[in-house]
Amino acid sequence: MSTPFPFTAVVGQDDLRLALLLNAVSPAVGGVLVRGEKGTAKSTAVRALSALMPEVDVVPGCRFSCDPGSPDPACPDGPHAPGTAAQSRPARMVELPVGASEDRLVGALDIERALSEGVKAFEPGLLAAAHRGILYVDEVNLLHDHLVDLLLDAAAMGASYVEREGVSVRHAARFLLVGTMNPEEGELRPQLLDRFGLTVEVAASREPDQRVEVVRRRLDYDDDPAGFAARWADEEAAVRARIVAARELLPSVRLGDGALRQIAATCAAFEVDGMRADIVMARTATALAAWAGRTDVLAEDVRQAALLALPHRRRRNPFDAPGLDEDKLDETLEEFSGDDDPDPDPDPDQGPDGPGGGGGQPEHDDGPQGDDTGATPEAGENGQPQPSGAGEQSAVRSAEPFRTKVLSVPGIGEGAAGRRSRARTEHGRTTGSRRPRGTLTKLHLAATVQAAAPHQRARGRSGPGLVVRRDDLRQATREGREGNLVLFVVDASGSMAARQRMSAVKGAVLSLLLDAYQRRDKVGLVTFRGSGADVALPPTSSVDAAAARLESLPTGGRTPLAAGLLRAHDVLRVERLRDPARRPLVVLVTDGRATGGPEPVALAGRAARLFAAEGVASVVVDCEAGPVRLGLAGQLAGELGGTAVTLDELRADSIAGLVRDVQGTSRRAA
């Protein structure tokens, strides 16, 4: 058995089951992304799909699973003679570990033999093993960027290329890409997200009967795995036979002009970027018809295809929850429906709630009617602070985000690959060479030739070739970019509580969160107000979670600046033990006032100097407003050993510009 228990034993995941089966019927649909909370049998369902896939015919002995009827002319194990005898085997499901190396994914080329013997000695990777099968990536949102780039290339071209200093190997790599992820651990890069044909959201059932059935089946499997599989063998065989029948029917399915117009109108109505969504919807609707045993695509097929193919493509920014407005979808399909296409879900008695489409739910709460009962009056728009000890206000909505200047950590790190600060990485600009430690992955050709050249006569060189030995090989050292831990420390006290100012502050932090999302950073959020500081969000890759906590952040009370800095220091200390290679960047958002606790100003200064002493890079976003400015944020930045910027200077298109990078730490280190 290849799975913990049969695919048909998964309860309450109809959309996931359908999406996987449609890809089994038509691999051209483009794969499935499964999003859901932990413990919802995502991996179990995906692994069970391999048992339902029809067998494939391959060339005997070919490590690249060439089809005997149409072998790859560039196959490294070829060329294969036409009419080669076929060998049938089950379709493979290959799992790509999140921490895999590039060579493990695409294969490794023996550089020493290539240079000294001119032989392409190639060891296939996971892409070769997954050809004509399933490539499964668990926790796909945690996959390193360089592996994502290779997956994108292979998915786009249907082939994998391995190149080492002019020596290249190519082989076919067409596979069904299936990924699972928990959104709490971070989102997926948009480029890779769009490569998944379909997406489904799964969650644990809240129905007790279904939960009981899941537990019962799991326990039955644990007691007798072979007997459990035998009880479901007939049903699995029936599903497998239906997949084969649907594959045979698929070429006969007719996608009429009416269905095509519905597909195009739906994609346009939901403002989907590009044309890939239209193509995926067309293929999915065709596969749905074949799965149902029909030769015509109906409106119900188009509707189901939209629900599976569009939610992950219509997201406008990383913080919008994926989903589809089904009422809008039904209206679009009805508007462009043909006479012969039945309404998938007629409901003539259902009408709109009222004129204006729910106009009784205003989107903005800028007026007094939006405040909670009992909330304290707003601070004046002139930016003057509330009196010490002012009460708490309700949460203020953030202003529109904007593109920010790049904040980076000085020096060169060695953390996880990302897009923020300079680092020594496996990918990037070549800066030098060294002897390889372990397997050679990036050859520095000039350094290798320079190391081998003085020994050619002693090695008895007589021909035009270069006699290269293992000791001559040099690994290229490269400089790229790393992701950092961006820890936001946000002042939510009464001095920041003016609604207009707090809205601008939240907009600035939201903009920095968007920047952190794009640069593959981890983020954390510490807030301080009243009598202390709280870790609103421990360091995580889920930037969405940080944005949600920011939006619900209330304000009011005194300004315990020292408490906020000390809590941030504790967070960094713990995170340094968990992930020592990831360098931190502290972004302190405040006006610089300190009013909470005994000797608040002196205590805040001592807390700030802890960061400077440890060389922690920091930026103070100065939120002071009004005609009279005390410059407290700039003084605080000096204590931190960092730099201060205003909200206006934070904008990428500001005239003032962010000329000063985070240089305080580097000066102290020097």
N, C-alpha and C positions, 0 to 999 in steps of 0.2 A: 504494500500500500504506500502511496506517495503522499498522503494527506492524513492529518489527525482524525478526521472523520469525513464522510462523503459530503460533496457539495450540496446535495439535496437535503441534508440535515440542517442547513442554516435556516433559521426561522426569522421571519419579519424583515427580510431584506430583499423585497421583490425587485426594486429598481436596480440594485447591485447585481442580482442574478440575471436580470434581463440584459443589462449592459454587457456583462461578460459573455452571455450566450450570443448576442448580436455580433460581437467581435469574433467569436468562434465561427459563426456563419459567414461573415465577411470581414476578414482581417484588414481590408482597406478602410474600414471605419476609423481606425487609428488609435485603438487602445482605450484604456479606462483609467481615470484618476479617482481613487476612493478616498474621500475625506470623512473623518469621523473621530469621535472620542475614543479613548483607550478601552480595550476590552469588548469590542463590538464585532469580533470575528472577521475583521477585514482580511487579515492574512490567511485565515482558514479558507475563506471563500475563494480567494485568488489561487491558492495552491491547489484547491480541489478542481479548478478548471482544467488542469492538465490531464486529469483522468477522463475528461469528456471530449478532449480534442481528438479528431480522427487521426489515424496513423499517416505517416508521410513516407514516400518512396525516396530513397537516397542512393547515391553511388556507393557501392561497397568500399570501405576503407577510406573514403573521403572525410577528412576532419572538418570540412566546411559545409557538409550536408547538401551537396549539389543535387539538384533534381535531374534524374537520368534523362527525362524528356527534354530538358532545356538546361544543360550544365553551364556553369559560369565559365566563359572563355578565359577569364583572368584568374581562375582558381589557382592558388599556390600549389595544390596537390594535383593539378591537371597538367596538360589538357586531357579531358575525358573523351574517349571515342564515342561517336554517336551510336545509339542502340545498346549502350552498356546495360548489363543486367541490373535490375533494381532490387533493392533490399528494403523491406518495410520495417519501420520501428515506430514506437510511440513518439508523439511530439514532445520535445523537451520543454521544461520550465527551468530557466536559468535565473538564479537570484544574484543580484548585484549588491554587494555589501556597501554601506555608506562610506566606509573608510578604505575602499579599494584603491589601488594605485592605477595610474594610467596604463601601465603595461598589463596589469591584470584585466583591464577592460578591453583594450584593443589588440593585445598580443605583444610579444617581445621579439626583437630582431637581434641576433648575435652579431654585434658590431665587430668584434675581433675577427671572426671568420669572414665577415663581409669585406673587411679591409685587406686581410692577408691572403684569403683564398678566392675572393670574389663570389662566395656562395651565399645565397639568401636563405639562411637557416632561420626559419620563422616558427615561433611557438604560438599557436592561436590563443586568443583571449576569449572573454565571455561573449563578445559580440558574435564571434564565429560560432560558438556553441549554441547561441540563441537563434541563429538563422533558421527561418521557417518554423519557429516555435514561439515561446513566450519569454520575454525578458521582464523579470519582476524586480521592482525596487521598493523595498520597505523603507518607510521614513524618507521618501523621495525629496521632501523639502529640506532635508539636512545634507543632501548630496553636495559635494564640493563643486565649485564653479567650473573647474577644468574638466571634470567628468560630465557635467551638464553640457558643456560645449561639444564634447565628443558625441554625446547622445544626440544632440541636435543635428550635428552633421550627418550621422549615420541614419537618423530618422528621415532627414530631408532627401538624401541621395540614395538610400537603400544599399549603401556600401560603406566599408570601413577602410581607411587609409592609415598605414603605419610608415612613417618616414623618419630616417635617421641620416642626416648629412648626405642627401642625394641618393641614398638607397631606399627604395620604397616597395611596399607590398600592398596590394589591393585585393579585397575579397567581398563577395556579396554579404549583406547583413540586413535582411528584411525580417522583422520580428514584430510580434504583438507586444506593445509596451504597456505594462500595467504597473501603476504606482499606488501606494497607500501612504497616508499622512495623517497626523493629528494637528489640526490648525493651531492648537495651543502652543506648539513648538516652533511656530514660524510659518510664513507663507512661501509659496513657490515662485521662482523667477517667471515673469510674464512670458518670456520666450518659450520656456519649457511647458508652462501651463497651456499655452495655445497648441502645443504639439499633441496633447492628449485629445483624442476624438471626443470622448464622452466623460462626464463626471457625475458622480453620485455622492450624496450625503447619507451617512448611516449613523444611527444612534441606537442605543439600547432600548428595547421595547419597554413600555411602562405597563403593559398588560401582564398581570400575574400568570395567567394561563400559558402565555408564550414563554415567559421566563422559566416557568416550571418545566416546559417541554425541552428547552435548551439544556437545562441542568440535567434532566433525566437522560437525554441522549448522550451528553458528555460522560456521565457516569457509566452508562451502558457500554460506551466505547472503551473506557478505561478498564472495565471488568473483562471484556472479551473483544479485542479489536478485530480479529478475524471473523468471528460470528456476526459482529455488527456490520462489517463491510458486506458480508454475504447477504444479510437481510435487505440491503439497499442495492444489491448488484443488478437486479432486474430493472429497477427504476433508472439507474445510471445508464444501463444499456439502452433503454427506451429514449432517454434524452440524447445519447450519442447518435442513435439512428435518426432522430429528428434533425439533428444538426447536419448529418450527411445529406438527408433529403432536402433540407433548405438550401444547402450549398449547390445541389444539382438544379434546384428550381431558380436560383438567383439570376442566372443569365436571362431567364424568360420573363422576369418581372418588368412591367412597363411603368415608367415614370412619366406621366402625362404632363402636358403643358400647364394644366390647372394646378397640379401639385407643385410644379416648379415655381409657378407664380406665388403660391402660398409660402413656399420656402424663402424665396427672395424677399417677399413683402415682410415676412416675420423677421428676418435678419436686419432689414432696413428699419423696421419699427423699433427694434431694440438697440439700434445704433451700434451694431457689431463691427469692429474694425476688420478690414480685409475681406477676402472671399473664401477663406478656409472654412468658415462656419457654414456657408451655403453648400459647399461640397460635402462636408461631413454630414449635414442634415439630409442631403439627397441620398447618400450612401446608407445612412441609418434607416431612413424611411423605406428604402428598397429592401434592406435586410429584415425589417419588421414585417413587411408583406410576405417575404419568403418564409420567415419563421411561422407566420400564420397560415402558410399554405396557399397564398393568393398570388396572382400574377399582375394585379393592379395595386398601385399605391393609393390609399384613401386618406381623407383628411385626418382621421384618427392616427394614422401612421405619422403624418407630418407633425401633429401635436405632440406625440410621444417623443419624436426625434428632437423637437425643440426643447423639451424638458430635460433631455439628456445632453444635448450638444451646446446649448447656449449659456447656461448659468455662469460658467467660468470664463466666458468670453466677453460678457457685457459689463464686467467690473471696470469702473472708471478710475479707481485708485485703490491702494492696498487696504484701506480701512472700510471699504464698502463690503457688506456681507453678500456673498454670492446668492443668487436666487433669481427667480423669474416671476413676474406678475402674471398669474394665470388668467385673470380677467382680461388684461390687455392682449394676451395671446389669443384667447377665444374670440375677442372682437376682431383682431386682425385676420384670423382664419375665416371667420364668418364673412368679412368684407370681401375677401378674395376667393370664396368657395365657389366651386362649379356646381351646376345643377345636379350632376351625378355623384357628388361627394357628400355623403351624409354628415350631419353635425355630430361630432364625437360625443358631445354631452349636452343635448338639448335641454333647456330649462326655460320655457317661455314665460313662466310665472315670475321668474326672478327679475327684478328691475333694479335700477340704481337706488342707492339710499336716499337720494335727493338731488335736486339740481346743483350743478357745480361739482359733483363728484367728491363729496365729503368736505365741503368748505367749512364745516364747523370745527375742523382741527387745524388751527393755525400752526405754521411751521416755526414762527419766531415768537419769542417771549420778551421782546424788548420793552414792551409796555408794562405798566404797573400790574395789570391783570395777570401777567405771567409769574409773579412772585408767589412763593409759598406763604400761606397764612402764618403770621407771626415773625416773618423775616424782618431784620432790621433795615431801616432805610438805606438806600445806596449812598456811597460816598460821592462827594461832588465830582463833576467831570473835570475840575481844575487839577485833579491829581493829589489834593491834600489828603494826608492819611486820616483814618478814623481815630477817634480817641482811644487811648490805651484801654484794652479790655473790651473792645467793641464786640458785639454778638456776631454769631455766624450767619453768613448769607447763603442763599441757595446757589447751586452750581450755575455758572455763567457759560453760555455757549461760546465756543472759540471762533475767532475771526477766520477768514479764508486763508488757507495755507499758501505759501509762496516758495520759490526756489531760493535756497540759502547758499551762502558762501561755504566753501569746503573747510571744515575744521579738521585738523589732523594732529597726530601725536608726533613730536619731533624724534629724530633718530631713526634707526633701522631695527625693526623687530623681526620676530620669527613665528608669528602667530598664525591662526587659521587664515586661509586665503579669503580675500575680500577686495574692497575697492576704496579704502580710506587712506591708510598710512603706508609709508615705505616699509618693505620687509624683504627678507631673503625667502624666496619661494621656488618651487619647481618650475614655475612658468613666469615669463616676463623677459626683461632685457638682460642679455648676457653681460656680466660684469667681470668675469675672471674664470679661473679653473682651479681644480683640486683633484687629488687622487680619489677615485670612487670608494665610497664606503658601502660595501654590499654590491647589489646589481647596478650596472651602469645604465642610466636612463637617458641622460642628455650628454651626448659626446661633444667635447670641445675639440674640433678637428685640428685647428692650427696648433694647439698645445700638444695634442697627441703626436702629430708629425714632428714637432720640435723635440719632443722627448725621445722619439724613435730614431731620428736622423743620425745622431752621432754614433750609433751602434751598428750601422748597416754593414760596414766592412767586417767587423768582428763576427757578425752573424752569417757571413758568407753570402751576402746578396750578390746575385749574378745577373738577374733579369731586371725588367723595368719596374716590377712591383716593389712595394715597401714591406720589409719584414717587420711586422708588428707583434709585440708580445703583450701579455696582460699588464705588465708593470708600466707599459708606455701609455695606456689609456688614461685620459683625463676627463673628469666630469665637469661640465659647464656649471658655474655658479650664476644664478640669475636673481635679478631684483624685480619684484612686482609690488603688489599691494596686499595688505592684510585687513581683516575686519577687526574692529576694536570693541571694547565694552564701553558704551556711552552711557554714563550714569547721570541722569537728570536730577538735580536737587532744586526743587521749586518752592519758592516763598509763597505761601497761601495765606498770609496773615492779613490783618486789617489794613496795613499800609499799602497793600496791593489790591484792596477789595473794590476800588472803584470799578463799576461794571465795564466801562469802556476800556480801561487799562487792562483788567484781567482778561477780557476777551482778546485783546492784542497779545498778551503774554501767552495765552493758550494757543493762539494761532501760530506764534513763533515756535513754541515747543512742538506743536503738531507738524510744522514745516521741518523741524530738525528730525522728528521721528520718520517722516517720509524719506528724508535724506539717509537716515540710518537703515531704513528698509532697502533702499536701492544699493547701499554699500555693504550689505550683508553683515551688519553689526549685531551684537547683542545689546540689549537696552535694559535699564533699570530705572525706577522712579522712586525718589525719596521726597516727601513733602514735609514742611514744618509750619506750624502755626499754633496759637494758643499756648499750651504749656509744654509742648514737646514735638517730636518728629516721628513720622511713620514711614515704613517701607511700603509704599503703595503697590509696588511691583518688584519682586526680586529679579535679578538679572535673568533674562530670557531671550529667546530668539523670536518670540511672538510680539512683533511691534504693534499688531492689532490690539492686543491686551493692554499695552501701555496707552494707546490712544483712547481706549474705552475708559480706563481709570482717570485719564486726564480730563475727559469731558465731564465726568461726574464729580470732579474735585470741588468741594465747597471752600469758602474763604471766610476769614474773620479772626479776631483775637490778636494777641501780642505776636512779637516776632522773635522766636527763639532760634536765632541764627546759629549759635554755637551748637545747639542740639541737632540741628539739621546737618551741620558739617560732621559732627561726631558720629551720627548714625550712618552717613555716607562713608566715613572712614571704616566703620565696622563692616559694611557691605563689601567694600573693596578688599578688606583683609580676608574675609571668608572666600570671596570669589578668587582671590589669588591662590588659595590652596586648591581650589577645584580646577582652575584653568590657568596655570602660571604663565603660559606663553601668550595669553591674550592681554595686550596692554590697555589700560583704562584711559578714558577721557572724561573728566568731570565737567558738566555744563551746569553752572550755578545760575539760576534765574531769579534775580532779586533786585531791589533798589538799594541794598546795602545797609538798611537800618537793622539795628539789633536792640530789642527792648525786653526780651524775656529772660528771666532768671537773674541771679545776683551778678553784678559787674558784667553786664551782657556784652559790652564792646570789647573789654579786655579778654573775656573768655572766648569770644568769637575769633579774635586775633590769634590766640594760642592754638585754637582748633585749626585755623587756616594754615598755620606754620607747620602742622603735622604733614599736610599734603606736600608742602614745599620741601620738607626734609626728606621725604620718600621719593621725590622726583615725579610726582603724579601730574600729568598734564591737565591743565584746567583752563576754562573759559568762563568769565562772568558776563552774563547778558544783563546789561544795565537797563532796568525798567523805570528809572526815576523819571518823573514827568513834572510839568509845571514850569513857570518862569524862573523859579529859584531852585538851583541844583546844588546839592552838597558834595557831590563827587565821592560818595561813600563806596560805591561799587568799584570805582577805580582803585581806591585805597585797599579794598578787600582783595582785588586781583593782585596787587603788589604783595600782600601777605601770603597769598596762595602760590606766588611765583609764576602766575599765568598772565593772561591778557584780558582786557575788558572791551566789550563791543556794545554799542547801543542796538536797539531793535532795528533802527534804520540801516545801520552798518551791516546787520546780519543778512540783509537781502543781497542776492547775487547781482542785481542790477542797480544797486545803490551807487550814487556818485561818490560818496565818501570812500566806499570800498573797504574790504577787510584786508588791509595791507599787512597788518601784524598777524602772523600765524602764532601758534602756541609755542613761543620762543623762550618764555621765562624758565621753563624746566631745562632746556638745553644750555642756557647761560649758566645756570647753577651747576649743572653737570660738568661743564667745562671748567 
